[in-house]
Amino acid sequence: MEEVELASDKFSDGNPLPKMDKPTNSTKQRSVSFLGLFAAADKVDCVLMFLGSVGACIHGGVLPVFFVLFGRMIDSLGHLAMNPQQLSARISEYALYLVYLGLVLFASAWIGVAFWTRTGERQTARLRMKYLQSVLNKDINFFDTEARDTNIIFHISSDAILVQDAIGDKTGHALRYLSQFLVGFAIGFTSVWQLTLLTLAVVPFIAIAGGAYTIIMSTLSEKGEAAYAEAGKVAEEVNYCPRHFSISYSSCRICSLFSSHMLHTPVYSFGGEDRAIEAYSTSLNKALKLGKKTGVAKGVGVGFTYGLLFCAWALLLWYASILVRHHDTNGGKAFTTIINVIFSGFALGQAAPNLGAIAKGRAAAANIMTMIDSDSKSCKVTDNGIVLPKVSGQIDFCEVGFTYPSRSNMVFDNLSFSIGAGKTFAVVGPSGSGKSTVISMIQRFYHPVSGKILLDGHELGTLQLKWLREQMGLVSQEPALFATTIASNILFGKEDADLDQIMEAAKAANAHSFIEGLPDGYNTQAGEGGTQLSGGQKQRIAIARAVLRNPKILLLDEATSALDAESELVVQQALEKIMLHRTTVIVAHRLSTIQDVDTIVVLKNGQVAESGNHSDLMSKKGEYANLVSMQVLERGKDSGLVSGHSSRESSFRGTTNNYPQEDKAISTKQQKPSDQTSSAAAPVWELVKLNAPEWPYAILGSVGAVLAGMEAPLFSLGITHILTVFYAPGGSQIKHVVDRIALIFVGLAAVTVPIYLLQHYFYTLMGERLTTRVRLLMFKAILSNEVGWFDLEENNTGSLTSTLAANATLVRSALADRLSTIVQNLSLTVTAFVIAFTFSWRMAAVVSASLPLLIGASITEQLFLKGFGGDYNRAYSRATSVAREAIANIRTVASFGCEERISLQFSLELNKPNKQAVLRGHISGFCYGLSQFFAFCSYALGLWYASVLIKDKDSNFGDIMKSFMVLIVTSLCIAETLALTPEIMKGSQALSPIFNVDKHM
């Protein structure tokens, strides 16, 4: 299996991501050129793209050629009915051609899908890798002034997916449809140019009607979503209340409801729920009214579009009859020319969304390319500079002036102090005095605007950056752990360390005992951000990471300020061990932890206000003494609020070796299996009962659906009847029959609007009323629960609000929306089979036997149009998590110089979906190509058997064609219904959380 080559490295070729808001951009978004999309392509990709393009173009051109062969077969059946031998030989020949054409389609579809999917994965993986490497190579100034973490993660996840979608599926789709459009119109003009021109004239009207319908529905949908969003805000605010504003719920629950209706109004247990329900119901009623308008718009829009289609066919068939009567063409040619041009016109419409996706991919690629191609001015250079043969650890700030690039105020103004080699040095001061900035400048994240910083007499800017940071070990307030094993997290301190060294570092950090107590020891997963561990445990692992590199300089940036007293005790013991014989710089928030350090400096207004040890500074009764007094006062207030907490020793080194209970209650998340199980789908009967009040609307909607379902087979029967008249001896009946059926089509168009209005209005009303009632029932059920129920993780505000919104919508889709389609297609199927078996039961039986192949092909076609790429977010979620952690903890990554390690881990996570893409691309391409081959074989079988029936005089041409054509149309509609099964299953599964909430009423 080939590897994906990078410019600098080589790498070969999941957990849903949380949704993130797209970063805003006030400036006009630029795009790369179309060829710029493929900037990351190598020679292998060029070959894949060339072969994929050839396959896609051949794939697109096969369908128009199929219609030509189909027309010739119809023409042979019509003209040679009186010559059985010649008919049999001709149809057998054409049937074999259809099989050959099916094989060509099979191969071209396989190649087109597989190769474009593969190259899309390869190129995007390379772009992702280069993007992350470019980001990790940026100086910290870049993250302060030019970039936000959310923007970077958005580009590496969502933007990369848009690029992958454009390079892979969508480019192949676009080439296919454009090829079909060009080949179809070329065949149309060379076949019957008069009909082609007329068809070309009427297709835009259908397209305009469909476009207007889409715009209107989109507008109403947005308004409906806004109305439901307003209701969602009410639900979110009410769900938020019990957790934060309840007082003695068992007797009287008091919370606040913040909504557009009752801002800052108290809601009481004995009446507040009613007011909340009223506010929620009012918002839902707005959405219900918009839903009714949507039903009207959908009914009129769909009906009008189909009405135009019927009128267009009436016009085209009427004009075709004139050409046939004047012997300018034959019936088969005229019929297939119309179908060819219509399908080709629709192909251009189908290409439009893919071209739009490519445009989005070009814009997304611009964001990625900008980072990769950005100037080197914001990149850090790690290999230049001198390396000292020996480091003692003397640090001097000499009249340092500093201003953050993103701010205008001066942080340091002629700041000067010295840190002795091997000494402990603490920096204190009020918030915003620049304490942590000292740590950052020692690590050379920032450069002084004046003055200089020296290490053993050498200016920091002259030293090799990578080597400089290797001499330092950082322990910060919020320990940055990564979603890997505990051992791997410690290894970030020194990549080439062995297990014994890791364990020694853990022992020095007082972490070995609790790590050994974990289920998998050092191989235990820490979780994203260390979520599987407690605060004290995470901090000790961070200390072990710093100890592992045996640094000459230890930097403690408020290392214990975020811990409780019990955890802080253990962490202090660990810090006491590792501070010996090292230059240690401590940024302290809790001043009780630095009483025994060698030197304390107090920063104020960008300068040193005081310096000395604890005793000296306390005796001065200056800034330091004031800070200590304030903390003692605050701690006294805190101790008064929390009873039963004993005071602890204030001296940093005055701790004992009594370990607290923290290590005994280790990571309940790690040891306790999840109680959550997947929700079983609720019985469909429960869903039906839930919708009982709306069944009168369902009956009226079903009347419209039944009538709508009967239209398609009757319409195809009318077209086929005209086609058979074209081959009637003498042609005397052509004008009379075609005129009559054309008028019937016009009449059918006239009743189409009221039929579809009846169907969609009442089914939409049924669905909207169901959604409103389900939301209201769930809302009432939620409000009836006690406060403790809201404290469960699965009942947090976000989950409940999401359940109210998403599940109610899925239930509507499963019952109201889908029932409409099922009833319509059931009517269509029954009507079609009655017609088919009435005219030719033998033909109907053969075609019915091949229906599974035709239906399977149609379902696969629908899946193909949706994209075989799958859920890219899920596939790349682990890789994105690696990037997200690295960017969120970029200072830790830079401090420990683990950019290459992050890049390697990222490439390994890219490897998995990249390798899967090879198999997925070939499987999807093979299945799609095979399904289309089966479809062509089914058509060949049906038409060949038609010739057998005509030869044996078991049926006539007209009856056979009517039976055949009606069932072909039916197969497409059955496939549409079966394709809805996943949506119906989703809706049924969505009932489980609804009924689970309802059980608590």
Number of C-alpha atoms within 10 A of each C-alpha: 7 9 13 21 19 18 8 7 12 13 17 19 24 15 11 13 15 8 9 11 9 12 12 7 7 6 6 6 10 12 18 19 14 14 8 14 25 22 14 18 23 16 8 14 20 13 14 22 25 15 17 28 24 19 28 30 24 22 26 28 22 21 20 27 18 18 21 22 20 22 20 20 24 26 20 19 31 26 16 20 20 13 12 18 12 14 23 21 13 19 24 20 13 19 24 16 16 24 20 15 20 25 19 18 27 23 20 26 31 25 25 32 31 29 29 30 32 27 27 29 29 29 25 27 27 23 25 25 23 23 23 24 19 17 23 23 18 20 21 20 18 16 18 13 12 10 12 15 15 16 17 23 21 21 23 24 22 18 25 24 24 23 29 28 24 29 27 30 27 26 23 26 28 27 24 27 27 23 24 31 25 19 22 29 24 15 19 27 15 11 17 20 15 17 22 25 14 16 23 17 11 18 18 13 15 18 17 12 16 16 14 14 19 15 11 14 18 13 12 17 16 11 16 21 16 15 19 21 16 20 25 21 17 25 28 22 17 26 23 21 20 24 18 12 15 17 14 9 16 10 9 12 19 20 24 21 28 21 20 11 16 15 10 12 13 13 22 18 17 11 9 19 18 15 15 24 19 14 18 25 19 15 22 26 17 17 26 23 15 18 23 21 18 23 26 19 20 22 24 22 23 20 23 24 23 21 22 22 20 22 22 23 21 23 20 20 24 21 17 27 26 15 18 19 18 10 10 12 16 23 26 25 23 28 24 23 29 23 19 27 29 19 20 27 23 19 21 18 15 17 22 15 14 22 17 14 21 25 20 18 25 26 20 26 29 22 22 24 19 12 18 18 11 13 9 12 10 16 17 16 15 15 11 12 16 15 14 13 5 8 15 14 24 19 23 21 22 16 18 22 21 23 17 18 12 12 10 8 10 12 21 26 18 16 20 17 16 14 20 19 19 18 19 23 23 27 26 27 23 15 10 13 18 22 26 18 19 19 21 18 16 23 23 20 17 19 21 18 13 16 16 20 25 18 20 17 11 16 14 22 16 12 19 17 22 19 17 23 20 19 18 24 28 26 26 24 17 19 23 23 28 22 19 18 19 24 22 21 22 27 23 25 29 21 15 9 14 11 12 9 17 24 20 16 25 27 16 21 29 24 26 20 13 18 23 14 13 17 11 13 16 23 15 18 22 23 17 16 18 23 17 20 20 18 19 23 25 23 31 28 29 28 31 32 29 26 28 25 22 19 22 21 28 26 25 23 25 19 27 27 18 18 17 11 16 14 22 20 22 26 24 20 20 21 24 15 13 20 20 12 13 19 24 28 26 27 28 23 23 18 22 17 21 25 17 19 20 16 22 26 22 22 24 20 16 19 21 19 14 19 18 17 18 20 11 15 19 16 10 11 13 13 19 27 16 12 19 16 14 12 15 15 11 12 13 11 11 11 13 11 9 8 8 8 9 8 9 12 13 15 14 18 17 13 15 10 8 8 14 14 10 16 19 11 11 18 18 11 13 18 12 8 8 8 6 7 6 8 12 12 15 18 12 17 10 13 18 13 11 13 22 13 13 20 16 12 18 24 14 16 28 25 17 25 29 22 20 24 24 19 19 21 28 18 18 20 21 19 22 22 18 28 26 23 22 28 22 16 10 10 13 12 13 22 16 10 18 25 17 14 19 23 16 17 23 20 14 18 23 18 15 26 21 16 21 27 24 24 30 31 25 28 31 27 24 27 31 27 24 25 26 20 17 23 27 19 18 22 24 19 18 23 22 15 16 15 19 11 15 20 13 9 9 12 17 16 20 13 13 21 24 14 20 25 20 13 24 26 20 22 28 26 21 25 23 26 19 21 21 23 22 22 21 25 25 20 21 27 23 15 21 29 20 15 21 28 17 13 20 21 18 18 25 26 15 16 25 19 12 19 21 17 20 28 23 22 25 23 22 22 18 14 14 18 14 11 18 20 21 11 13 18 19 15 22 23 21 22 24 23 20 20 26 20 20 26 21 17 19 22 20 20 21 20 23 22 21 20 20 13 14 20 20 16 16 22 22 17 21 27 21 17 22 25 18 14 23 19 13 20 24 19 16 22 26 19 19 26 28 21 24 23 25 21 24 25 23 24 20 23 19 23 25 23 20 27 29 18 19 22 21 11 13 12 19 20 21 20 21 28 26 28 29 24 19 27 26 21 16 25 23 18 23 22 22 18 18 14 18 16 13 11 16 22 16 16 26 24 22 23 25 18 19 21 15 13 21 17 11 13 13
